[in-house]
Every structure is written in C-alpha cells, then in structure tokens.
Amino acid sequence: MAATATAASPTLKSVNPYNGEVLKTYDEMSPEEVDAAIAKADEAFREWRETSFEHRAGVLRRVAELLRERREELATIMTLEMGKKIEDARPEIDLCATIFDYYADNGERILAPKEYDTAEGKGTLVNQPLGIVYGIQPWNFPFYQPSRVAAPQLMAGNVVLTKHASNVPQSAEAFDQLLKDAGVPEGVHTNLQLSARNAGSIIDDDRVVGVAFTGSNKGGAAVAEQAGRNVKKTVMELGGVDPFIVLDDADMDATIERFMIGKLLCAGQICIAAKRIILDESIAEEFLNRATKRFAELKPGDPLDQATGYGPVCNEKAAIQLEKQINDSVAAGAKILVGGNRDGAFIEPTIMTDIPKGSPADCEELFGPVAIIHIAKDEEDAIRIANDSDFGLGGSVHTNDLERGRRVAERIESGTCFVNQISWTYASMPMGGVKMSGYGRELADLGIMEFVNQKLISVFDKDHTSL
C-alpha cells in the first residue's frame, strides 16, 4: 500500500524564536511527491545494498569532513531556527561528525558474520540490510537526531527517509543537502518536508520496513500502534525525567558545574537533561544556595551572542505550556526558589522545591530550564525517589566514591546512568530507555543492528539426512 498524505497541506515556516521573525517558508510535499520519493528510495536501495563497506565508509567519512567544514554555517542555522545558544550548537555539529566517523571506522567490523556450530553442522549469522528506514525526528537536536539514524543505517546498506519536525525545515534541508554533497546517491537519503499530520501516512507504505522515532510519549504511542498494525520494527526514544542524584560525599564545585550544563544546555530542552535533582539532605542547603545564586545571575539575550546567559525555548507556544506546568505546580503547593517567569519564548531558569505528588512537576516532563528538587534522607531514599517514575531514559550519580556511584547507578531504572557526568550521548555508546521512555537502542554496535536481518545460514553435508 502506498503512502497517502493529506492534500492541501499548509506551508512550513522557519521562525526565529528570539524575535519571531519568519526566516523562510516551505511548501509541504504533495501526496504525489511523497509517493515518488518513496519509489526513488526503494529503487536506490536495490543498488545501495550492493555497494561495498569500503565505499559506504568513504561516503560517511566525507559527510564527517563536510560537517566540520560547515560547522559555523550549520550551527548558525540551528540557532536562528530553534533558539539554541550558538555555543551549544557548535558542539552538536562536532558530535554528528564523530558519529559518521565512528560508523565508517567500525560498521564493517560490527556487521561481520558470526559463526555458530552444532554436532551436526555449522551455521553463519549474516547481517543483511532490510530496506527503507523511516526516521521521525524532533526539533531539539536538528542535526544530531537524523545523524544517529542515517549514519548507522546507511553503513548497514539501508536507505533512510527523514521526516523532521515542522519548525526546523531549514535544518532538515541543510542536512539532506550536506549528505548529497558528500556523495550519498539520490534516494539513499531523502528529506520529507511534511507536517506532523502527514507523518503517519509513510508508515502504512509497504515499501517502508521500519521506523525510528524520537519525540513525545503521545506521538510515540501513535507511531508504535500504527507500525504494529503493519508488523514493522520500531525503535522508540521518548520522554525522560532523568534523576540527577547528589550524594553526601559529592565534590560540590564539580557537581554544581555539571548541574548548570545538565540543566541549561539547549535551554533544558533535552530528553536526557537533568530534570529531577535529588539531593542528600546533608548537602541540600549548600547545593540550593549555590545553584539559586548561579541561576539568578543569568541574563537573557540573543542566542547568537556568546555572552548570552540563556536563550529562548523553541517557540512561544512551548514557553506558554511550560509556564502553565510551573503555575499549576505552584497552585498545587510547589515553591519557586528562583525564576518561574515568562517573556515571549523566554522562560527564566527556574528551581522548584516542595513538589506535591501528582502535580505537573512531579509526574510530567517539563521540557525547559526548570529544575525539580527532591530531598533524600540517605542513599537508599535517593534511589527510591529516582525510581518513583513512569520514565526511565537516563540519569546520573555524583559522588567521590566511584564504587559507591557504580553501585547506585546499577539500581537506577533507566537505559543509561552516568557517574560524575551528566546524562549524555557518545557515538561509541548505546543509548535508549525503559518503561515509558521507549525501547530499542541507538548508536554504537546496538544501534546499527536494529534494522538488519540477522539471518542464519546453515550448511550441512550433502549426505546429511537426520534431525
């Protein structure tokens, strides 16, 4: 069955959240254009799957080179389009280059055949590409998110359709053009300029074999349900309310610096941001005094200005939603130590305490520069608070005792947990979640294996007859 996007589609707008300026508009693809793009991808797969690992690696290395060459240009597009501070945008481009290099250097090794044997005969497990992988991506990391799907899947011999978030069409266009300039053939990667209402139509197309989704739980549930009806593999990276656990023996200077990065990078609009700050009661007062002072010193400004303390969130609609979550939590009994105010798309960096059970700050993801404080009686209580959540994406533990940190990290119900580092992502380390934070893994060796056919080929002697 072919994709059938809704006709009479709206124009997609690239809007600067700092000043509301409309930077560029795009016409949404018609149903006929979508179908032609899928047909081209299906045709391109037949050729791309036959290329050598050496050839694919060369293309990926060229992508990495162009990312580094165009670093400032791409970072600026990102900052203008979704408000990320320029000092946060540049490292994102560096990370993307690292991902493409990682799979160029390691993809063939990871996908190498594996031998099995029994008393009766031998078998070989081969990893074969499946076809068209559909990536539905969010706006908060407009180059990193598509990179962590495109790099491993292109190396595996698959082809990729990317439907980016509707508010970052310039970033989507720039990423697709960069891949083409690096030598990725037409159809091997395709940017689909579509709104959210038309994203699901691609899943029903018989030529698409799997879906990699990053976004909200509501969106992920809808995508997984639709893919399930079509018996298609999915990988889901959904929301998170990651714990940032500060034990009684933590190095306070280093921990405060990690907190500032973990909470305010990308204005806190990161699935693995430090969202629930769990403090041992013996150090809570010192931590809060220092963190509150640091937050209060931050000044808003143009995210292109290196001196800016904090920039806007992605748009005013998101800021209004975040403001409502803050106000509803306060109405339920939460207290604001610093921040809490909104000005257009700007939300002041905020620290909240005394969080009532069932309030938005307790059970929802606050996607912005808002730190939710919990006080723990001791290590055991900190673990209990950390696991008292429907989510399980990442987390971190801060302590001077590394063995203690590892012990606590092992007990946190999450897909990743770091000791003395914020929750973060690396090309060579897998990431993903448990519980309502999703399933499957991206990056490293696990990421490239998600959309391959792990096929066993068994060869027995020609005279073999018994079971």
N, C-alpha and C positions, 0 to 999 in steps of 0.2 A: 504494500500500500504506500503510495507516495504522500509526501507532506502536503498539507493544505492550509497554508497560512491565511488569516483573515484578510480580505481585500480592504481597500480604502483606509490604509494604515496611516497613522499620524507621523508627523515629522519628528525625528530625534534631534534633541538640542544639546549642545555642549555649552554649559553655563558656568561662569566663574563664580564660585560660592563666596568669594571675598567681596565682590562688588555687584553681583547679579548680572553682569554683562553677558549677553549671548555671544559666544565666540564663533560658533559655526552651527549650521543645521544640516541634517541629512534626511533624505527620503528613505523611508523604510522599504525593504525589499518586497516586491510583489510575490504572490504565490508562485508565479511562473519563474521568477528569478531564483527563488529558493529551490524549486524543483530542478532547475538547470544546474545550480551549484552542487546539489547532492549527486546528480548524474555525473558531473565532472569529477567529483571526489571519488565516486565509485569506479569510474574509468581510470583515474590516476592511481588508485590502489593496485590495480592489476599490474601496473608497471613498477610502482614504488616497492612493492613487496619482493620483487625480484632483484632489486639493487643490492649490492654488497654492503656489509657492515662498514667496510672501509670507505665506501662512497658516502654513506649516510653520515658517518663520523666527520668527514671532511666538510659536509654542508653544515652540520651543527657547530663545528669549530668556527666556521665563517660567520654564523649567527652571533656567536660569542664575541668575535672581533668587532662586528658592526655595533653590537650593544655598547662596547667600550668606546668605540669611536664616536657614537652619537649620544653618549651619556648625558651631556648637558641639554641637548635638544629634547630628548625623551623625558628627562626629569622635569623640564620646564612645562611640557605638555601636560604631564601628570599634575603638577602643582596648580596650573591655571584651571584645569578641568575639574579636579575634585578637592582642591584645597590643601593637599598635603604639603607641609613645610619643605622647601627645597632641600634642606639639609637631611630630611628623611627620604626624599625622593631619589637622590643620587645613589645611596647605598642599595636601594631596590634594584636599580639597573645593574649594579655590580653583582648582586645576588643572582639575577637572571643569567648573566654571563657565566657565572660559576656553575649553574645548573646545566646549561648546554655543554660546557666543557666536561662536566662530570659524566654525562651520558655518552659523549663522544669517546672519552677515555675508557669507560667501564661497561658500556652497553653490551658489546660482543661477549665479554667475559661472563657477565651476569646471565646472558641468554644461552650460554653454551650448553650443548646436550649433556645429559646426565645418565650414567649407566646404572641399570638395575639387573639383577640376575636371580634365578631360582635354580634348583637342582635340575630342572628340565630344560631350561633355555635362558636366553638373555633378552633384555629389553633396553630401549633407549628412549628417554624422555626428551622430546624436542619442543621448543617454544616457537610457535608459529603465529604470525600476525592474524588478526581477526577481520579487520576491515575499517569501517568509518567509526571513529570515536567522537562523540558529541560532547563538547565541553561547555557547560553553562557557568559563566564566571561572574563574580561580584565586582564592585567598583573600587574597593578599598586598596587593592594592590593590582592596578590595571595592567602591569607588565609581568609581575611575578606570577600571578594566578594562571594566566594562559601558558606561561613558560613551563610550569610544573606539570602540565598536561602534554603540551606539544613536544618538549624535548624527549621524554622517555618514549612516547608513542611513535614519534617519527623514527626514532632509533630502532624501535621494535619492528618497523615495517608497516605500521598502521598509518592512516591518514586522519586528519583532525578537522572537524567543523567547530568553530568557536563562536558562540553567541555571548557577547559581552553585555555588561549592564548598560541600560539605555542612556545613562548620564555620562558615560565615558566613550562616546563614539570616536573622538579624535585619537585617543589612546589605542582603541581597537584597530583603527585604520593604520596607525603608525606601526603597531606590532606586526600586522599582516604584511605591510609593505617591506618591513625590515627582513622578514623571512624570505620574501620573494627576491629581494636584492641579494640575499645570501646564497641564492641558488635553489631554494625549495621550489619544486615544479608547481605549475598551476594545478590546483585541485588537491595537492597534498596537504596544504593548509588553506582554509577558507574562512574569512571573516563574514559572519552573517549579521548585517545591521537590522536587528529586529527588536521590537518591544517585548516586554515580559508576556503580554497576552498571546503572542505568537510563538513563544519559545517552545511550548509543548508539542506543537504540530510535528516537529522534527523527530520526536521520539517514536511516533507511530510509523515512520517510514521504514519499510522492510530492509532498506539498504544500510541503515544505521545499526551497529551491533552493540553499542554500549554508551553509557552516559556518565560523565564525571561532573558532579555538581558541587559547587561551594556557595553557600548562602544561608538563608534563614531556615528554621525548622519547618515552618509552614510551607515554604517553597520546596524544600527537600522532600517532605512527605508527599506532596503532589507529584513531583517528578518520579519518586520511587514507586508510587502506586501505578502511574501510567507505564513506566518501564516494566513493572511486574506483570501487568496485563499482556505486555508484548514479549515476556520472557527474555528480558535483556539485562545484562550485567550493569550494575551501578556502583559508583564509589561516591560516598556522601561525606562532605566536610561541612558540618553545620555549626550552630552557635556554641558558645562556651561562656562559662562564668568562672574562669580559672582562679584557683586559690594561689595567693602569694603569702606563704607561711614564714613568719619571722619567729624563730625560736629564741629562747632566753640568752643564748650564748653567741648570737649573730654579731658580726662586725658591723656596727651601726653606720659608720661612714659609708662603707661599700654598699650596704643594703639600701640606704636612702638613695644613693645614686642609681642603683638598679631599679628601685621603685619609680623614680622620676622617668626613666626610659620606658619601663614596662607599662606604665600607666598613660604616658603622654605621647609616646611615639604614634604618629598618624592620628593625633588628637584622640587617642584611645579607641579608634575605630579598627580594632584588630580582634579576630576571633580568639586569639591566644593572648590577648592583653591581660595584664594583672587587674582583675576585676574585684575579687573578694580578698581583702587584705586581712589576714588572720594573725593577730599579734599575741604573743605570750604576755600575760598581764604584767609581768615584772618589767617589761621594756616598753609597754604600750604608751605610757605618758611621754617618754623621751621621743619615741618614733613620731607620735602625733604632733608634738610641739615642733619638731624639725620639719616634718612633711608639710604641715599647715603653713609655716613660715615660707617655705620654698614655693608653694602654690600661690600664696598671696603676692609674691614678688613678680610673678609672671604677668607680662603685658601683651594684649592682643595686637595684631598687626598683619601686614601683608605677608603671606607665606613665602613670597619670593625674596623677602628681606631676611638676610641671615640673622639679624638682630631680633627678629620677632620672637616673643616668648611663647605664644600659642596662636594658631590659626583657626579658621572656621571648621566646622564639620562639613560633610559633603554637600549639604544644601539646607535651606531654611526649614523645609518640611521635616527633615531628620532632627534638626535642633528643636523644633516645636514638640516633637514626640518625646525627645529626651527630657525637655523641660517638664512635660506632663508627668513622666515617670518620677522625676525628682519631687515635684509638688505633691503628687499622690502619696508618695512615701512619707513626706513630711506630715501630710494630713493624717496619716496612719500612726504617726508618733516618732518618725526618724528625726535626727537632728543634723543640721548642716554646720560643720566647723569652719568651712571656707568655701566661697564660690556660690554656685547654685543659680546664677542669673543668666539670662539670655539676651543677646542683642543681634537680631537678624539670624545669621547662620553661626554666630559665635556663642559658645557655651563656656562660661568661666570654669576653669579647672576646679573641681568640687570634691570635698571629702565629707562623707556622711557616716554617722555613728548611730547607735541605739536602733538598729534596724528591726522593725516589727515583723514577726512571722506572717507570711502571706502578702506582704507589701511588694510593689514592683521591684524595689531594691533587693528584696530577699529572693524572689523567685523568677525574675525576668533578667534578660541580658540588657544592661544599659550600655549601648554602643556609643561610647564617647568618653570624654575626660572626667569620669566620675569614679572615685574610689569608695568602695563599700567596706567599712571597717567592722571586724568582728574581734572580740576579745576572748582569748582562750585561757583557761585555768592552768593548763600544762600541755605537754606534748600530746598526750592521749586525747585531750579535748580539742586540740588543733586539728588532729586527724579526723575526729568525729565531725567537726564543723565543715572541713574541706569536703568530706564525702556526703554531706547532707544536701545533695543537689541532684536534679534530674540530668545534669550535664556532666560530661567527662572528657574534655578535649585536652587541655594541658594543665600545667601547674608548676610551682617552684617552691623550694625549701631553702631557707637561708640560715646557716649555722657555721660555727668554726670547727665543728666536729664532723668530718666528712663521712665517717662510717654511720654516725647518727643520721646525717642527712640522707644517705642512701637507704637506711632502714625506714625512715619516714616516707621517702619517695615511693618505695615499694608498696606501701599501704594506701597510697592515694589512688582513687578510682579514676584513672584518666589514660588517654592514649600516649601521652608523654609527660614526663616530670623531670625538671632540672634541679640540680643542687648548686646554689651560689651562682645562678644565672637566671635571667628572665626566661619565660617560655619563648622559644624561638625556633627557627627553621634553618636547616642546612641541607645542601644538595645531597650529601652522603648519609643523611639520617632520615629514616622514615617518619612520617607524621600522620596523624589521624585520631579519631576519637572513639569513645564508647558511650553507652547509654544514649541520651538524646543528642549527643554531639556527632553522631553518624557512625559510619563503618567503612572499612577498606583503608588502604594506606597509599600515600603519595610520596614521591621522592625515594632516593636510594634504590636498593635492589627490589624492595617490595613494590614500589611504585610502578616500575616497568613491567612487573609480572601481572598486574591487574587485568590487562586487556590482551593477553596472549592465550592461545590454545596450548595448554600443557599436554601434549599428545604423546602417548606411549606407543612406540613401535617395537613389537616383539618378533624376533626371528628364531625359528626352531629348525632343527634338522629336517630335511625334505622327507625323511622316512618316519618322522615322529607321528604317532597315532594316539597315544594315551593322554588322559587328562591328569 
